[in-house]
Amino acid sequence: DAKTTQPTSMDCAEGRAANLPCNHSTISGNEYVYWYRQIHSQGPQYIIHGLKNNETNEMASLIITEDRKSSTLILPHATLRDTAVYYCIVRVFQGAQKLVFGQGTRLTINP
Amino acid sequence: ETGVTQSPTHLIKTRGQQVTLRCSSQSGHNTVSWYQQALGQGPQFIFQYYREEENGRGNFPPRFSGLQFPNYSSELNVNALELDDSALYLCASSRNTDNEQFFGPGTRLTVL
């Protein structure tokens, strides 16, 4: 079972920052938070991951709360091409380092 | 650097048949994971291969099996196909078992 909770859908205006929340209240101390996105019928695309510090790369920023029970993915200047399903994943360490996907958030960027 | 590739892109089979799906991992990656994604759902983990050995398995029956070759490419085999096996099958490779996974475009399997 997925260990994360995300809103089903969100809308954002083009050019604005998109902030996608995720709750992972049962996360363990050594489990990472990963974000992927999936554009219709394509393979999921890796965005970013973190353990407890905030992370930033060329695609996005990841803000993890101090208690690690929630996080926010930030797309600083959303474009129409950012319309996708965004998955917040807690990477479980049980044998294989598998990704347990939930339902994700369907983000729609509006012109 | 070539990314993860999968073949075929689409496939149509009938119930009871067998199917083999193929995946070429990204250069420098020794780990391959397979996922099944039913329509409208998130991907579900099938199994993972690391250096030619199965390294973990999800909640899938034994008729789902796999192989990894010395060049780290991989196959997913499904026997006795059922209608519910219709899905997008995704392959992901990673540099090692605990590194980020990079996905291929998937194979769309339809079972009639």
Chai-1 contact restraints between the chains, C-beta under 6 A:
chainA,res_idxA,chainB,res_idxB,connection_type,confidence,min_distance_angstrom,max_distance_angstrom,comment,restraint_id
A,Q42,B,P105,contact,1.0,0.0,6.0,A-B,restraint_1
A,G43,B,L90,contact,1.0,0.0,6.0,A-B,restraint_2
A,G43,B,F103,contact,1.0,0.0,6.0,A-B,restraint_3
A,G43,B,G104,contact,1.0,0.0,6.0,A-B,restraint_4
A,G43,B,P105,contact,1.0,0.0,6.0,A-B,restraint_5
A,G43,B,G106,contact,1.0,0.0,6.0,A-B,restraint_6
A,P44,B,F103,contact,1.0,0.0,6.0,A-B,restraint_7
A,Y46,B,E100,contact,1.0,0.0,6.0,A-B,restraint_8
A,G95,B,G56,contact,1.0,0.0,6.0,A-B,restraint_9
A,A96,B,Q48,contact,1.0,0.0,6.0,A-B,restraint_10
A,A96,B,N55,contact,1.0,0.0,6.0,A-B,restraint_11
A,A96,B,G56,contact,1.0,0.0,6.0,A-B,restraint_12
A,Q97,B,T97,contact,1.0,0.0,6.0,A-B,restraint_13
A,Q97,B,D98,contact,1.0,0.0,6.0,A-B,restraint_14
A,K98,B,F45,contact,1.0,0.0,6.0,A-B,restraint_15
A,F101,B,G42,contact,1.0,0.0,6.0,A-B,restraint_16
A,F101,B,P43,contact,1.0,0.0,6.0,A-B,restraint_17
A,G102,B,G42,contact,1.0,0.0,6.0,A-B,restraint_18
A,Q103,B,G42,contact,1.0,0.0,6.0,A-B,restraint_19
A,G104,B,G42,contact,1.0,0.0,6.0,A-B,restraint_20
